[in-house]
Amino acid sequence: MLSEKARKAMENLGLTGYEIKAYVTLLNEGALTAQELSNKSKVPYSKIYEVLDKLEEKGWIETDGSRPTKFYPKSPTTALEATRLRFENELKENESIVLNELKSLYEKTGIKEKPEIWVIRGVFNILARVKEIIENSREELLIALPAAAEELAKPLQPLLRMLYEKGVKIYVLAAENTSKDIIKALSRVSEVRLKDSMFGGGVISDSKEVIILLAGDNNASEALAIWAEHVGLARFAKEYFQYLWQDAKE
């Protein structure tokens, strides 16, 4: 039996109810003909070939050259890798189309007054904004990394390496209980100091853009941050960072 959690996950990966039934049946029974699969999976025979074509197209099954044709399930690992590659290709194609048509529209709004301070909710939205700030940094990057935000450091390391190689000065103020592996990795691309108590964190880029990480609970959707492209606020945040930096351990 397939759990409801696994069924929902497969639906999120783009499989229909019939496709899930057919694939799971093949996993349980092994290679089957279309007629056999229809009988065992309870997928209507009028739909079975359409379902099998879609599963093969999506990389979840394969066929042999026998008569009648038999259908084999690919391993979940192989099927998921095919799904990941398909999603990545679709994302790149759609990204290109969207950027070509919508980026110019967004840039036109620059002539309009826009809010100087934004509230960002959710870990993934915050991480995306932090990545954008880091990518746009040209001279100096200041990072305050509290223990609660330690996991954010891992996906940012390739970007920090890129900036380091471009000559951007990077300073990281980390909580004293940050893992040694994270500190070691950050030390390769930045100057790192440790602070025994940090209640918040953030990123300051080129003294003009800042994101302040606010404390949240363990729910990723409840994470909260404030972002601003405001020279005054960024300068104030930098001064506070420097105050903490002077008292931190090397």
TIMAR-148573 format. One line per 10 residues: number of its first residue (from 1); for each residue x, z, y of N, C-alpha, C. Coordinates in steps of 0.05 Angstrom, whole numbers. Example, Ala and Ser with C-alpha at 12.3 -4.5 7.8 and 13.67 -1.06 7.14 Angstrom:
# TIMAR-148573
1	264/156/-114/246/156/-90/264/156/-66; 257/142/-45/273/143/-21/258/157/1
END
This chain:
# TIMAR-148573
1	17/0/-24/0/0/0/18/0/25; 9/-15/45/24/-16/70/11/4/90; 28/20/102/18/40/121/7/26/145; -11/39/159/-22/28/184/-1/25/205; 19/43/205/41/41/224/57/15/220; 63/10/194/79/-15/188/62/-40/194; 36/-38/188/19/-61/193/18/-68/223; 16/-47/239/15/-50/268/41/-62/278; 64/-52/267/90/-63/275/92/-92/269; 82/-100/245/84/-129/238/66/-146/256
11	43/-135/264/26/-149/283/41/-152/310; 55/-131/318/70/-133/343/92/-154/342; 101/-160/317/122/-180/314/110/-209/312; 84/-210/314/71/-237/316/57/-246/290; 54/-229/270/41/-237/246/11/-230/247; -6/-248/236/-34/-243/235/-41/-226/210; -66/-216/209/-74/-200/186/-71/-215/160; -79/-241/159/-76/-256/134/-47/-260/127; -30/-265/147/-1/-269/142/12/-244/131; 3/-221/141/14/-195/131/5/-192/102
21	-20/-197/96/-30/-194/68/-15/-212/49; -10/-237/58/3/-256/40/32/-248/35; 46/-240/57/75/-232/54/78/-207/36; 61/-187/41/63/-162/26/57/-167/-3; 37/-185/-8/31/-192/-36/54/-205/-50; 68/-223/-36/91/-236/-48/114/-216/-53; 117/-196/-36/137/-175/-41/130/-160/-66; 104/-154/-70/96/-139/-93/96/-155/-119; 89/-180/-117/85/-196/-141/108/-216/-147; 124/-222/-127/144/-243/-131/133/-270/-125
31	147/-291/-134/139/-318/-129/111/-325/-140; 95/-338/-123/68/-345/-131/61/-373/-121; 42/-386/-134/31/-410/-124/10/-403/-102; 1/-423/-88/-18/-418/-67/-44/-407/-78; -53/-418/-101/-77/-408/-114/-74/-379/-123; -52/-373/-136/-47/-346/-145/-46/-326/-122; -33/-335/-100/-30/-317/-77/-57/-312/-64; -73/-333/-63/-100/-330/-51/-116/-310/-67; -115/-312/-94/-130/-293/-111/-121/-265/-108; -94/-261/-107/-83/-233/-107/-84/-220/-80
41	-82/-236/-59/-81/-225/-32/-108/-224/-18; -128/-237/-30/-155/-239/-19/-155/-255/7; -135/-272/11/-136/-291/33/-151/-315/24; -172/-323/38/-189/-346/29/-172/-370/24; -178/-384/2/-163/-408/-6/-163/-429/16; -185/-430/31/-187/-450/53/-167/-444/75; -157/-419/76/-138/-411/97/-109/-409/87; -105/-409/60/-80/-400/49/-57/-419/57; -61/-445/58/-39/-463/65/-31/-461/94; -51/-457/111/-45/-452/140/-29/-427/143
51	-36/-406/128/-22/-380/130/7/-384/120; 10/-398/97/37/-402/86/54/-419/104; 43/-439/117/58/-456/135/69/-439/158; 52/-421/169/60/-404/191/81/-384/183; 79/-373/159/99/-354/149/126/-368/145; 125/-392/135/150/-407/131/162/-414/159; 145/-423/177/155/-430/204/167/-406/218; 156/-382/213/166/-358/226/189/-345/211; 196/-356/188/220/-347/173/215/-324/154; 190/-320/145/185/-297/127/184/-306/98
61	180/-331/92/179/-340/64/194/-367/61; 198/-375/36/210/-401/31/197/-412/6; 201/-438/1/188/-451/-22/210/-464/-40; 202/-471/-64/220/-487/-81/208/-515/-86; 221/-531/-102/212/-558/-106/195/-562/-130; 184/-540/-141/169/-541/-166/141/-553/-162; 128/-560/-184/101/-569/-183/84/-552/-202; 64/-537/-193/57/-534/-165/78/-517/-150; 78/-520/-124/98/-506/-107/94/-476/-109; 117/-462/-111/116/-433/-111/128/-423/-85
71	118/-401/-76/126/-389/-50/140/-362/-55; 163/-359/-43/180/-335/-46/182/-319/-20; 181/-293/-22/185/-277/3/215/-275/9; 222/-278/34/249/-272/43/251/-241/46; 275/-231/44/279/-202/47/270/-194/75; 259/-170/79/251/-161/105/274/-163/126; 298/-157/117/321/-159/136/325/-187/146; 324/-207/128/327/-235/135/304/-244/153; 280/-236/146/256/-244/161/257/-232/189; 265/-207/192/266/-195/218/288/-207/235
81	310/-215/223/331/-228/238/322/-255/249; 307/-270/232/296/-295/240/276/-291/263; 260/-270/261/241/-264/283/255/-257/309; 277/-241/307/292/-234/330/303/-258/344; 315/-276/329/327/-301/340/305/-318/353; 282/-320/339/260/-336/350/251/-324/377; 248/-297/378/240/-284/403/260/-289/425; 286/-287/418/307/-291/438/306/-320/449; 302/-339/432/301/-367/441/276/-372/458; 253/-360/450/229/-363/466/232/-350/493
91	245/-327/493/250/-313/518/267/-329/537; 288/-341/527/306/-357/544/291/-381/555; 275/-394/538/260/-418/548/240/-410/569; 225/-388/564/205/-379/583/217/-368/608; 240/-355/605/254/-344/628/263/-366/647; 273/-388/636/281/-410/653/258/-422/668; 235/-426/654/212/-437/667/201/-419/689; 199/-393/683/189/-374/703/207/-372/727; 234/-370/722/252/-367/744/252/-392/762; 251/-415/750/251/-440/766/227/-442/785
101	204/-432/775/180/-435/791/174/-411/809; 181/-387/800/172/-363/814/193/-350/832; 219/-354/825/239/-341/841/238/-349/871; 233/-375/875/232/-384/903/208/-372/917; 186/-368/903/162/-355/915/168/-327/922; 183/-313/904/190/-285/910/208/-282/934; 228/-301/935/247/-300/957/234/-305/984; 212/-320/984/198/-326/1009/186/-300/1021; 180/-281/1003/168/-256/1013/188/-240/1029; 213/-248/1029/233/-234/1045/227/-234/1075
111	211/-253/1084/204/-254/1112/183/-234/1119; 171/-222/1098/150/-202/1103/162/-174/1101; 150/-155/1114/159/-128/1112/153/-118/1084; 172/-104/1072/168/-94/1045/175/-64/1045; 165/-49/1026/171/-20/1025/201/-16/1022; 212/4/1035/240/10/1033/246/28/1009; 226/42/999/230/60/977/208/54/956; 218/52/931/200/46/908/202/68/888; 179/74/875/179/93/853/178/76/827; 196/82/808/197/67/783/191/86/760
121	173/77/743/165/94/720/172/81/694; 181/97/675/187/87/648/217/81/645; 228/90/622/256/87/617/265/58/618; 250/40/606/258/12/605/258/-1/633; 239/6/650/238/-4/677/261/7/693; 267/32/689/290/45/703/316/32/695; 319/28/669/344/16/658/348/-12/669; 326/-27/671/328/-55/681/337/-55/710; 326/-36/726/334/-34/754/363/-25/757; 371/-6/741/399/3/741/418/-20/735
131	411/-35/714/428/-58/707/430/-78/730; 408/-83/744/408/-101/767/426/-91/789; 424/-65/795/441/-53/815/471/-57/808; 477/-51/783/505/-53/774/515/-82/776; 498/-100/767/506/-129/768/512/-138/796; 497/-127/816/500/-136/844/522/-121/858; 534/-101/846/555/-86/859/580/-103/863; 593/-101/886/616/-118/893/641/-102/899; 638/-77/910/662/-62/918/664/-35/905; 642/-20/905/643/8/896/617/15/882
141	620/30/860/597/39/845/600/69/838; 581/85/847/581/113/841/559/120/822; 565/134/800/545/140/780/545/170/775; 522/183/777/518/211/770/502/211/744; 514/222/723/502/219/696/496/247/685; 471/257/688/464/282/676/461/280/646; 461/302/632/460/301/603/434/287/594; 412/291/608/387/279/600/387/249/601; 406/237/617/407/208/619/431/197/604; 443/212/586/467/203/572/463/177/557
151	439/174/545/434/150/530/434/124/547; 430/127/573/431/104/590/459/92/592; 479/109/587/507/100/590/514/79/570; 503/80/546/511/62/524/505/33/530; 480/26/538/475/-3/544/488/-13/569; 498/6/586/510/-2/611/540/-8/609; 552/0/587/581/-3/585/592/-31/587; 579/-51/575/589/-79/579/589/-88/608; 568/-79/623/566/-86/652/588/-72/668; 594/-47/661/615/-32/674/642/-45/669
161	646/-54/644/671/-68/638/674/-93/654; 652/-108/658/653/-132/674/661/-126/703; 649/-105/714/655/-97/742/684/-88/744; 693/-72/725/720/-62/725/740/-85/725; 735/-106/709/753/-129/708/752/-145/734; 730/-142/749/728/-156/775/741/-140/798; 750/-116/791/763/-100/811/745/-81/827; 720/-78/818/702/-59/831/710/-30/824; 711/-13/844/719/15/839/694/30/829; 698/43/806/676/57/793/683/87/790
171	664/104/799/668/133/796/643/144/782; 649/159/761/627/171/745/629/201/745; 608/214/753/605/243/753/586/250/730; 597/261/708/581/266/684/577/296/679; 556/302/666/551/330/658/573/339/639; 580/364/640/602/375/625/597/373/595; 571/374/587/565/373/558/559/345/548; 567/324/564/564/297/555/583/292/531; 574/276/512/590/272/488/618/261/494; 637/269/478/665/260/482/667/230/479
181	652/218/461/653/189/457/645/174/483; 623/184/495/614/171/520/635/174/542; 646/198/545/667/203/565/691/185/560; 699/183/535/722/166/529/717/137/536; 693/127/530/687/99/536/685/95/566; 674/113/580/671/110/609/699/112/623; 717/128/612/743/131/624/760/106/623; 753/88/605/768/63/603/762/44/627; 739/48/639/732/29/661/726/43/687; 729/70/688/723/84/713/738/110/715
191	737/122/738/748/149/741/725/169/736; 730/187/718/709/205/709/716/234/715; 696/248/726/698/277/729/674/291/718; 677/316/710/655/331/697/645/353/715; 619/357/713/606/378/729/590/395/710; 592/422/714/580/440/695/550/441/696; 538/435/720/509/436/722/500/413/739; 484/395/727/472/372/742/443/371/736; 427/371/757/398/371/753/385/344/757; 401/325/766/390/298/771/413/279/769
201	407/254/773/429/234/771/421/209/787; 438/189/786/432/165/800/455/146/802; 451/124/815/471/103/819/471/94/848; 495/92/860/497/83/888/516/59/888; 506/37/899/522/12/899/529/4/927; 555/2/932/565/-9/958/554/5/982; 547/30/979/537/46/1002/511/35/1015; 496/19/999/472/7/1011/448/7/993; 453/11/967/430/11/948/433/35/930; 411/49/925/412/74/909/387/76/891
211	392/87/867/369/95/850/374/124/842; 354/141/846/356/169/840/339/175/815; 352/186/795/338/192/770/326/220/772; 300/222/768/286/248/769/282/259/741; 281/284/738/277/297/712/250/289/702; 248/284/675/223/278/662/222/292/636; 199/289/622/198/301/595/209/282/574; 204/287/549/215/271/528/200/244/523; 179/240/538/164/215/535/176/194/553; 186/172/540/200/151/554/183/139/577
221	156/138/572/139/126/593/136/144/617; 144/170/615/141/189/637/166/191/654; 188/178/646/212/179/662/207/168/690; 220/179/709/214/173/737/240/169/753; 240/150/771/263/146/789/254/135/815; 270/139/836/265/128/862/287/108/869; 280/84/877/299/63/884/296/55/913; 318/51/926/316/43/954/340/25/961; 335/4/976/356/-12/988/356/-5/1018; 366/19/1023/364/31/1049/391/44/1055
231	405/33/1075/432/42/1081/434/72/1087; 414/81/1103/414/110/1110/412/128/1086; 393/122/1068/389/138/1044/413/136/1026; 423/112/1023/447/107/1005/471/123/1016; 474/123/1042/497/138/1054/494/168/1049; 469/178/1053/464/206/1048/470/213/1018; 461/196/1000/466/201/971/495/200/965; 510/182/978/539/181/974/553/206/983; 545/216/1006/557/241/1017/552/264/998; 528/265/986/523/287/967/539/283/942
241	542/258/933/559/252/909/587/261/914; 598/255/938/626/262/944/629/292/945; 608/306/955/609/335/955/611/347/927; 595/336/908/596/345/881/623/336/868; 633/313/875/657/302/863/681/321/869; 683/331/894/705/347/901/707/373/885; 684/383/876/684/408/861/683/404/831; 684/378/822/682/372/793/710/373/780; 709/375/753/734/377/738/744/349/730; 770/345/733/781/319/725/786/318/695
END
